Amino acid sequence: EIIRDGLRAPEGWALVDADWCVSPDTLLLTEDLQWVRADSVMVGQHLVGFPEQFSGFSHKLKRSTVEVTKKVRKHTLRVHTNLGHVDISTDHLLVTGGSGRKRRWIRGDQLRVGTKLIYFCKPWSFDDSREAGWYAGFLDGEGYFGAGLGWGQNPGVVAERAEAFQEQRGWSFRKNKVQATGARPGYRCVKYEAVGHLQGLDIVGSVRPSRLLSKAISTLYTRRTHGRYTPQAYVTRIEDLGVQDLCAIQTSERTFIANGFLSHNCGLEVVVMGHYSKDANIAEIVLTGKSQHDITAAALGIERDRAKPVNFSLNYGGGSV
């Protein structure tokens, strides 16, 4: 903020703003498995992010701590998809492509109808109904959370009530009958397992059973950003909203999950460096939305993660590395 306020563009020039922003009502996923509005997050709050660089099928979730928040006004696009929409600035970065190394960052103004966006999961909301409270207590007593969510119960009214609530919420479970330990021969317990590693997070985040919620949070960062049941999102329409109030949020990993979409946050370092150096190459990076780290990595023949310390050392006056 101090650096930004200290910069003044010369007369006849404009300072390029590199805040990549989302609308205030955009929902961001927090570490405690809640979806909160972008305009409510605070510095120091832990969001769920992911590594900036895409490195194959082991791409996993990662803690992303909020470092800076501010409000700005910028040209805004509403990106509609078959799985929902997200409002972003024209220079905001989302993830496109297939799996693993085929993924890449794409600016909002580069999106077209049919563009594939990487979607993590549909945001859930807290269910404070009486039946949800009963189901939460049931899960804490009869359920488990490891690779996924499941529960076991003898056939009867309790299992039927739990099954009815799951069907009402549209949650998919695999149902099996297994031999209960110590039970008489032929007597089988009913076992339910949530379909997909993300649906378990949805269920636990929605009804918030105390015991299973802590287990889900403890295993959160062992989970990949995609899997067999990850839904596919495709752009169906792009709506120009003109200049709107937006939220710029910077995090430690430079990433977060916005309305279910894998998203970049904001960054100012390269803009500040370009302003003072007047370097034409840096100006091109800012204006075209390219990544300074990708360019350095390609030039030196190294991985992007190794290129970042090189750039930041130069940006902040540390000299060559």
C-alpha positions in Angstrom: 0.0 0.0 0.0 2.8 2.4 0.9 4.6 1.7 -2.4 1.4 2.0 -4.4 0.4 5.3 -2.8 4.0 6.6 -3.3 3.9 6.0 -7.1 2.6 8.9 -9.2 2.4 8.6 -13.0 3.9 11.5 -14.9 1.5 13.8 -16.6 0.1 12.1 -19.7 0.9 8.7 -18.4 -1.1 6.1 -16.5 0.2 3.7 -13.9 -0.9 0.1 -14.8 -2.7 -1.6 -11.9 -1.8 -5.3 -11.5 -4.5 -6.1 -9.0 -6.3 -9.1 -10.4 -9.7 -8.9 -8.7 -12.9 -10.6 -7.9 -16.4 -9.2 -7.1 -17.1 -8.6 -3.4 -19.7 -11.4 -3.3 -17.3 -14.0 -4.7 -17.1 -17.0 -2.3 -13.6 -18.1 -1.2 -12.9 -21.4 0.4 -11.3 -21.1 3.9 -9.1 -23.6 5.7 -12.0 -24.5 8.1 -14.1 -25.6 5.2 -16.4 -22.5 4.9 -17.1 -20.4 1.9 -16.9 -16.7 2.8 -17.4 -13.5 0.7 -14.3 -11.9 -0.7 -15.1 -8.6 1.0 -15.1 -10.3 4.4 -11.7 -11.9 4.4 -9.0 -10.4 6.7 -5.2 -10.3 6.7 -3.9 -13.4 8.4 -6.9 -15.6 7.5 -6.1 -19.0 6.0 -7.6 -19.7 2.6 -7.3 -22.9 0.6 -5.0 -22.4 -2.3 -2.6 -24.5 -4.4 0.9 -24.3 -6.0 1.2 -21.6 -8.6 3.1 -24.0 -10.8 1.3 -27.0 -12.3 3.4 -30.2 -11.8 1.5 -33.2 -13.0 -1.1 -35.3 -11.3 0.2 -34.7 -7.7 -1.0 -31.0 -7.8 -2.4 -30.7 -4.2 -4.2 -28.1 -2.1 -2.0 -25.8 0.0 -2.6 -23.2 2.7 -2.7 -19.7 1.3 -2.7 -17.0 3.9 -4.2 -13.6 3.2 -1.4 -10.9 3.2 -3.2 -7.8 1.7 -6.8 -6.8 0.9 -8.1 -3.7 -0.7 -11.0 -2.4 -2.7 -10.6 -1.2 -6.3 -12.7 -0.2 -9.3 -11.9 -2.0 -12.5 -13.4 -3.2 -15.8 -15.3 -6.4 -14.9 -16.4 -9.5 -16.8 -19.0 -12.0 -15.6 -17.8 -15.4 -16.9 -20.8 -17.8 -17.2 -20.1 -21.6 -17.3 -22.2 -24.7 -17.1 -21.2 -24.9 -13.4 -21.9 -21.4 -12.4 -20.3 -18.0 -12.9 -17.5 -15.8 -11.5 -17.1 -12.0 -11.7 -13.4 -11.0 -12.4 -11.4 -8.1 -13.7 -10.3 -8.4 -17.3 -6.7 -9.2 -16.3 -7.6 -11.7 -13.6 -6.1 -15.2 -14.1 -8.0 -18.5 -14.0 -6.7 -22.0 -14.7 -7.5 -23.6 -18.1 -6.4 -26.7 -19.9 -6.5 -30.4 -19.0 -4.8 -32.3 -16.2 -1.3 -32.0 -14.9 1.2 -30.1 -17.0 -1.4 -29.2 -19.6 -2.8 -26.6 -17.3 -2.0 -23.0 -17.6 -3.1 -19.5 -16.5 -5.4 -17.5 -18.7 -6.6 -13.9 -18.4 -10.2 -13.0 -18.3 -10.1 -11.0 -21.5 -8.6 -14.1 -23.3 -11.5 -16.3 -22.4 -13.8 -17.4 -25.2 -17.0 -19.5 -25.3 -16.0 -23.1 -25.0 -12.8 -22.4 -23.0 -12.3 -25.1 -20.4 -11.8 -23.9 -16.8 -10.5 -26.0 -14.0 -13.3 -26.3 -11.4 -12.6 -27.6 -7.9 -16.1 -28.0 -6.5 -19.4 -26.3 -6.0 -19.5 -24.0 -2.9 -21.6 -25.3 -0.1 -23.5 -23.4 2.6 -24.0 -24.2 6.3 -27.2 -26.1 6.9 -28.6 -25.2 10.3 -31.8 -27.1 10.0 -32.9 -29.5 12.8 -32.4 -32.5 10.5 -28.9 -31.4 9.5 -28.1 -31.2 13.2 -29.3 -34.7 13.7 -27.3 -35.9 10.7 -24.2 -34.2 12.1 -24.5 -36.0 15.4 -25.2 -39.3 13.6 -22.0 -38.9 11.5 -19.9 -38.1 14.6 -21.2 -41.3 16.3 -21.3 -43.7 13.3 -19.1 -42.1 10.7 -15.4 -42.0 9.7 -13.3 -39.7 7.5 -10.1 -40.9 5.9 -9.6 -41.0 2.1 -13.3 -40.1 2.0 -16.5 -40.0 4.1 -18.5 -43.0 5.2 -20.6 -44.5 7.9 -22.0 -47.9 8.9 -25.2 -48.8 10.6 -27.5 -51.8 11.2 -30.5 -51.9 8.9 -33.5 -50.0 10.5 -35.1 -46.6 11.0 -31.8 -44.8 11.9 -30.1 -45.9 8.7 -33.2 -45.1 6.7 -33.4 -41.6 8.2 -29.8 -40.9 7.3 -30.3 -42.2 3.8 -33.4 -40.1 3.3 -31.5 -36.9 4.3 -28.6 -37.7 1.9 -31.1 -38.2 -0.9 -32.8 -34.9 -0.1 -29.5 -33.1 -0.3 -28.6 -34.8 -3.6 -25.5 -36.5 -2.1 -24.3 -39.7 -3.9 -23.3 -42.7 -1.8 -22.2 -46.2 -2.6 -24.2 -48.7 -0.5 -22.8 -52.0 0.5 -23.8 -54.7 3.0 -20.9 -56.1 5.0 -20.6 -58.7 7.7 -20.6 -56.9 11.0 -17.8 -57.8 13.5 -19.2 -60.2 16.1 -22.6 -60.4 14.5 -24.4 -63.7 13.9 -23.7 -65.4 10.6 -25.6 -63.9 7.7 -26.4 -60.7 9.5 -25.0 -57.8 7.5 -24.4 -54.2 8.4 -25.2 -51.4 5.9 -22.1 -49.4 4.9 -22.3 -46.1 3.0 -19.4 -44.3 1.3 -19.6 -40.8 -0.3 -18.8 -40.9 -4.0 -15.7 -38.8 -4.8 -13.1 -37.3 -2.5 -14.7 -33.8 -2.8 -18.2 -34.8 -1.8 -17.0 -35.7 1.6 -15.7 -32.2 2.1 -19.0 -30.8 0.9 -21.0 -32.9 3.4 -18.7 -32.2 6.4 -18.5 -28.5 5.5 -22.3 -28.3 5.2 -23.4 -30.0 8.4 -20.1 -29.6 10.4 -19.9 -32.6 12.7 -17.3 -31.7 15.3 -15.2 -34.9 15.2 -15.3 -35.5 11.5 -14.8 -31.8 10.7 -11.4 -31.8 12.5 -10.4 -35.0 10.7 -11.3 -33.5 7.3 -9.4 -30.3 8.0 -6.3 -32.3 9.2 -6.2 -34.2 5.8 -7.1 -31.2 3.6 -3.7 -30.6 2.2 -3.1 -34.2 1.2 -5.9 -33.8 -1.4 -5.4 -33.1 -5.1 -7.0 -30.2 -6.9 -8.5 -32.7 -9.4 -9.6 -36.3 -9.5 -11.8 -38.8 -11.2 -15.0 -37.1 -10.1 -13.8 -33.5 -10.7 -16.5 -31.7 -12.7 -15.7 -30.1 -16.1 -16.5 -26.4 -16.5 -16.8 -24.7 -19.9 -17.4 -21.1 -20.7 -20.9 -20.6 -22.1 -21.1 -16.8 -22.1 -19.0 -13.7 -21.2 -20.9 -10.7 -20.0 -19.2 -7.2 -19.9 -20.3 -5.5 -16.7 -18.3 -2.3 -17.2 -16.4 -0.7 -14.3 -17.4 -2.3 -11.0 -16.2 -2.3 -7.3 -13.9 -5.3 -6.8 -11.8 -6.9 -4.1 -8.1 -7.3 -4.6 -6.6 -10.1 -2.3 -3.0 -11.1 -2.1 -2.1 -14.4 -0.5 1.1 -16.2 0.4 0.7 -18.8 -2.4 -0.7 -16.3 -4.8 -3.7 -18.5 -5.3 -7.2 -19.2 -3.9 -10.4 -20.9 -4.9 -13.1 -18.5 -6.1 -16.7 -19.7 -6.6 -15.2 -23.1 -7.1 -12.7 -22.1 -9.8 -9.0 -22.3 -9.4 -7.9 -18.7 -9.3 -4.8 -16.5 -9.1 -4.7 -13.5 -6.7 -3.0 -10.1 -7.2 0.6 -9.0 -7.4 2.3 -5.6 -7.7 6.1 -6.3 -7.6 6.6 -6.4 -11.4 4.6 -3.2 -11.9 6.7 -1.4 -9.3 9.9 -2.6 -10.9 8.7 -1.6 -14.4 7.7 1.8 -13.2 11.2 2.6 -11.9 13.3 0.8 -14.4 11.3 2.0 -17.5 12.2 -1.3 -19.1 10.2 -2.0 -22.2 10.4 -5.8 -21.7 8.9 -5.5 -18.2 6.2 -3.1 -19.6 5.3 -5.9 -22.1 5.0 -8.4 -19.3 2.5 -6.2 -17.4 0.5 -5.2 -20.4 0.1 -8.7 -21.9 -0.4 -10.5 -18.6 2.6 -12.8 -19.0 4.4 -14.3 -16.0 7.8 -12.8 -15.1 8.7 -16.2 -13.5 7.8 -18.2 -16.6 9.9 -16.0 -18.8 12.9 -16.2 -16.5 12.5 -20.0 -16.2 12.5 -20.4 -20.0 15.5 -18.1 -20.4 17.6 -19.9 -17.8 16.3 -23.4 -18.6 15.2 -24.0 -15.0 11.9 -24.8 -13.2 9.5 -22.0 -12.4 9.9 -22.5 -8.6 13.7 -21.9 -9.0 13.1 -18.8 -11.2 11.0 -17.0 -8.5 13.9 -16.5 -6.0 16.0 -15.2 -8.9 13.3 -12.6 -9.8 12.5 -11.5 -6.3 16.2 -11.2 -5.4 16.6 -8.7 -8.3 13.3 -7.0 -7.6 14.2 -6.3 -4.0 17.8 -5.3 -4.5 19.4 -8.5 -3.4 21.7 -8.7 -6.5 22.4 -11.8 -8.7 21.9 -15.3 -7.3 
